[in-house]
Amino acid sequence: MTAPTELPADVPAKNRLIRPLLVAVLVLALIAGVTFWRAAQAQSYEVWSLDQGTDRIHIYADTHEQIAEIDVSPTALRQVNPAYNPDAVRTVPHMVDFDSQHRYAFIAATAGAATIVIDTATRGIVAVLETGAGSHMAAVSNNDTAVWVAAIGARALVEIPLDLDAANPTFAIGRTIDVEELLQDTGFTYPSFAPVCHDYDRDGLAWITLGPGIAQGGLIVFDPDTATLVHAFDPELVRANCGIGFTDDGSRAVANFSGVYGADVEDENGVWYVFDAATYELLDERDSGGVDAHGLRRTPDGDTFWQVNRGSSNGLVIDADTFEIRDEFDAGDTPDILDFSVNGRYVYITQRGPNPLSGDPHVAAGNTPGVLVLDTKTGAVVTRLTPTAVRNDAGDVINDVHGIGVRPQNGDEQVVVAAPVFAPVAFVSFVSCHLPHSV
């Protein structure tokens, strides 16, 4: 064994300690980094998939096996709220969001005109709040002080104040903001006052897209604390009617517009916009590379945005720094909303059914309802999460998978299996929706 090199005798004693101290620091940093990486890799999570056609929520483990199924039909919800009696024969669970600790799930149900609150551990429904016609998206604020619901049919923003530090949190409706009144002094002529989707910037302000139709887009910035308008974009210049998201540092906002399409017109590609989140300047406008730009989500590492085009079943990977297109990918069949595994290894993309309950059938009707799972590094198909097919009396498949959300598990989650689905009578009509959440 070679003897260790000795420092010259004239080197001060304190300097003799520098090298071993640096080595020790580097070793500790390496250990900490490996520990963090292993923790991230080992973090168990689950995928919540919303089947609009059957009023069921399917929950899958990170091994891609179903571990729970929750019934959110009107009959099931009346066990919690006996007075709940929606006009529609279905609730149509549309979008899901979680608080920062992932204790509760907030489900916006468009046909049920309600927001459903679910305990994520027990899988029990704890509240059914009638937040208005077309309750389309319920998004939890950055600091967990409220959920704001975008109700398309009511043309309103509805607040659910939160106190999750309480021993037994309760849920009730707070303020209701009429969007037309909110925008009356902007000087702009809006084709629609219906809020569609929203997310919160680093200051807690809600950026809200309007719509839902292809000629009804718009974008506004709303202060949830004061319930006042902060900024309104000219709807003739910014037609956003779908998703909204932010870069990891909060400096840039991204929103998309579905584009023009229809059975009687020539389909045109969608658009995505980039804004300065502080000055509200429109920095860029790009082609989505496909028809009906829809789901938009930033990867967990903040490196890229993934966006899917529902009508053309393809997607883009967008650099979150330069906003250049890094890659394109096959997004399956009628891709709608997407989310990522905790470690960013997989992307989960919902796929619509042959009888969609929202969106224009021209772009929203699919063949194989479920969730497509892709490897984010290669774009290869890993698997498909497919719910048991449910058919109506005519033999038509009624499953229609739309919303999706991924949450880390805490180890207390229960396995719950819902009762069999009995296909209800045909739904009244389509709800023309173009959305997704950053999250």
N, C-alpha and C positions, 0 to 999 in steps of 0.2 A: 504494500500500500504506500503511496506517495505521501510524504509528510506535508502538512498544510504549509502554505507559504506564510512566512512571518513578515510583519511590517518592520521597516527600519526602526531602530531604537529611538531615533529623534522625532518620530511622528507622535503628536500629542495624543494622550490617552483617549480623549473624547472622539478623535477622528478614527481611532481604532474600532469604535463601535458602529460607525456609519454603515459599513458593508453588511455586517450581520443583521443590523436593524432593517436595512432595505430589503434584504432577502426575506426576513420574517414578515414584513409588510406585504411583499409580493405573494408569499405563500398564503397568507391569510386572505388576501384579495382573491386569489385563485380558488381557495376553498369556498369563500362566500359566493363567488360567481357560479361555481359548480353546484352548490347547494340550491341557489336560486333557480338555476336551469332545471335541476332535477325536480324541484317543487312545481315549477311551471308544467313540466312534462307529466308529472304525476297527478295534477289537479283533476279530480273527477268532475264531470259536467254532465248535463242532460239537455236534450233538445225538445222544445215544446213546438208541436206542429198543430195548426188550427184547421180543422176540416169544416168548412162552412156548410157543406151539403148535408152533413149528418149531425151537426151541433155537438161535435166531440173534439176533445183535445187529446192528442196522442203524445205521450212522453217517451223518449228513447234515451237509453244510457249511452255513454261514450263508446260502448262496444257495439252500438247500433241495434240493440235488441229493445223491443218495447217493454217498458217497466210499469207504465200506468196509462189509464184512459179515464178521462173525466167527462161526464155528461153535463153539458150546459144548455140543454133544451129548455123550453119554457116550463115543462112539467117539473124538471129537476130544480129549476130556479125558484119555483113557487114553494119549495120546501124551506127556503130561506126567507123569501119575501112573498107571503101568501097573496098579497094584493097585485102581484106582478101578472099582467095579462096583456101582452103585446098584441097588436093587431095582426101581425104576421104569424104564420104557423111555425116559423123557425126563428132562432135568435141570430144566426149567421155570425159566429165569432170571427172577427176580421183581422185584428192586430193585437199583439201582446207586448207589454213592457214590464220591467221589474224595478223595484227600488234598488238602491245601491248595495244593500245587504242581501238582496235576492230572497227576502222573506215572503214577499207578496207578489203575485202576478196580477196585472190589470189588463183585462180583456175588453176591447171595444167591440160591441156587437151591433152591426149596422141595422139589420131587420128587427132586432129586439129593442132598438132605441135605448140601449143600456150599456153600462160599464160593469163588468163582473169582477169582483175581487176574490182571489183564491189564495189560501195559505199554501205555500209551495212545499212545505214539509208534510202536512197531513193530507194535502190535495183537496181539502174541504173548501166549499164556497162559503165565504164569510159575509159577503154583501152583494146585493143586486141594486144598483143605483140607476134610475131612469134619467139618463143624461141627454136624451133628446133624439129625435129622428135622425137616422143615418150616423149614429155614433161610430166614427170611422177610425179614430186613433186616440189612444189614451197614453200620454207620455209623462213620466215622472220627472219633476224638476231636478236640477243638479244637486240641490241640498236636501232633497227628500221632504220638502215642506208642502208639496202639493202635486196632484196629478191634474193636468189640463187635458180636456177631451175636445177634439175637433168633431163637431156634429154637423155633417153636411146638410141634412134635411132641415135642421133647425137654424142653419146659418149662424151658429153660435159657438163660442168657446165656453166650456163649462168647467168649473173648478171643483176639485175634491181635495179639501185641506187635509194634511196629514200630520199626525203626531205619533210617529213610530217608536218614540221613546217611552210612550205610555205603557203601563203594565199590560193593558188589554186595549190595543188600538181600535178605534171605531171609525166608521167611514160614512160620510154624508156629503151631500151636494152643498157647495158654497156659492160663489158668485157665478152669474151667467152673463156673458158679454155678447151683445148683439153686434155682429161684425159689420153690418151696414152702418150702424150708428158710429162704430169705431172709425170707419173710413170716410165719413161724410165731409170732412174738411180737407181732404187731401188734394182736391182739385182734379183728380183723375176720374175717368169714367170706367167703372169696373163691369166686366161682363158677368161676374159672379161674386157673391159675398159669402160663398160657402168655403169654410176652412177644410183642407184635406189632410195634410201631414205637417208635422213640426218637430223640431229638435232645438236644443238650447245651446247657445254659445258660451264662451268661458265666463261671461258676465251674467249668465243666467237668463238672457233675453231669448224669447222664443221666435225663431224664424219659421213662418207659416206659409205653406203654399196654398193657393186657392184653386178652385175648379168645381167639379172634377172633369168637366168635358174638355175636349181638345180646343175649343174656342173660348174657354173660361179661365185660363191660367192667370196667375198673379203671385206676388210675393210681398209679404209684409213682415215687420219686426215689431214684436209686442213685449211689453214689460209686464210679467206676471205679478210682480209685487204691487204695482200701482194700477194695473189693469188699463194701461194707456198705450197708445200707438207711439212707437219710437221712430219708425221709418217706413215709408211706402215706396216701392219701386213702381215706375211707370209700367202699367200692364201691357202697353203696346210694345215695350222693349223687352220686358222680362215676363215670359208666359209660363213660368214654372207651375206645374200642376201635379208633381209627383214627389220625388224624394228630396231630402235635405240632409247635409252632413257637414262636418268641419274637420280641418286638418288637426293633427295631434297637438300642435302648439296654439290652436285656436285663432290663427291669423287669417285663415281663408275659409270661406263658406262655399259649398258646392250644392247646386240644385239642378233638377232636370225637368224637361218638358217632353211629354210623350211623343209629340209629332202628330202629323195628320194621317188619318187612316179611316177606312170604312169599306163596307161592301160595295158602295156605289161611287167611290172616289179612288184615285190612284194613291197608294200608300206612300208616305214620305217619312224619312228618318226623323228621329227625335233629336233633342238638343240638350247639352248640359252647360251650365254657367259656372263661372268662378268669380267670387266677390272678395273684396277686402272686408274682413269682418269688423274692422274698426271704423272705416270711413264709408262703407257701403258702396264703394266704387265697383262697377262692373268691369272686371279685369279681362275676361275672356269668354268666348262663346264657341262651343265645338259641336260637331256632328256626333251623334251617339253611335253611329255605325250600324243602325238597325231601326226597326219599326217599334213604336211604343216603348220608349225608354222608361224603365220602371224602377225596380229595386236598386238601391244605392247603399253601400256600406263600406266603412273604412276597416282595414285589417287591424287586428289587435296590436301589432307593432307600429301602427301609424304610417307604414311605408307606402301603402297604395290604397286606392278606392277601387272597389269592384262594382260594376253597374251592368244590369241585364236589360235586354230588349225583349219584351214579352211577345210581341207580334212576330219577330223574326228568329226568336229562340237562340240568340247569341249574346255575348257579353264582352265588355272591355275591362282591362286592368289598367288603371290610370295612376301614374306616378304622383304621389301626394306632395311632392316638392316642385317639380317642373311642370306637372300636369300634361306631360307627353304620354301617348299611348304606349305602354310597355308590351302589351300582349292582347290577343283576342282569344275567346274560348267558346266552345259549344256548351250552351247552358241548358240543354235537354229539350223539353217540350213545354212550351208556354211558361217560361220562368217568371216568377213574380217577385217574391221577397227573399232576401238572403241574410244569413248570419254565419259567423265563424266559430270554430272550436276555440276553447280558451287559449290553447297554444298556437292557434293560427294554422294548424296542419290541414284542417278540412274546411271547406265551405259547404253550407247546407242551403240549397235553393229549392223553394217550393215549386211544384208543378201542378197546373190547374187540371180540372176534370172536363169531361165532354159536355157537361151541363153546368157551366159556371153561373154563380149567383151574383157576381159583380163583374164589372168591366164589359166592354163591347164584345159580344160573342165572336165578332170577326177576328179579334186578336186574343181573346181570353179562353176560347174553347180548346182544351187539350185532349190527349188520349189516355195518359197514364197518370192519374192523380197521385201525389205523394211528395217525397223529398229526394232530390238528386244530391248525392254526396260526391264532391270532387276533391282530389288532392291539389292543394293550392300551389305546390311546386311544379307539378307536371301537367295539371289540368285533366288528368286521367280520371275516369269514373271509378269510384271506390265501391259504391253500392247504391241501392235505392231503398228508401224507407217507405213502404207501401201499406196503407191501411187496408183492412179487409173490405172488399168491394161490397157496397150496399146498393141494391137495385129497387126501383119503384115497381108498381104493378105492371108497367109496360115493359119491364126488363131493362130499363135504362140505368146506368151507373150514376148515382147522385153525389158521390164523393167529390169534393171541390176544395183542395188544399191551398190555403192562401197565406196566412200569417205564420211567422216563425220567430223563435227566440231561444238563445242558448244561455243557460245559467250554471255557474259553478255549484256543485253539490256540497252540503255541509255534513252529510252522513246521517241525517235524521229523516230523510225522505221515506215515505211509505209507498208500498205497491198497492195500487187501486185499479180495479177493473170495472168499467161501467157496464150497465145492463145492455143487452142487445139493442141495436138500432131498429126501430120500425119506421120505414120510409113514410114521411108525411105526404100530404097532398102537394101538388105542384106549387112552387113558389109563385108569388104574384107577378113580379117583374124583375128585370135586371137593374142593378144600381151601377151607374157608370162611374167607376172609380179608377184612378190612376195614382198609385202611391208607392211608398216604402218609407224606414227610420234609420237613422244612423245609429241611433244610437247611439 
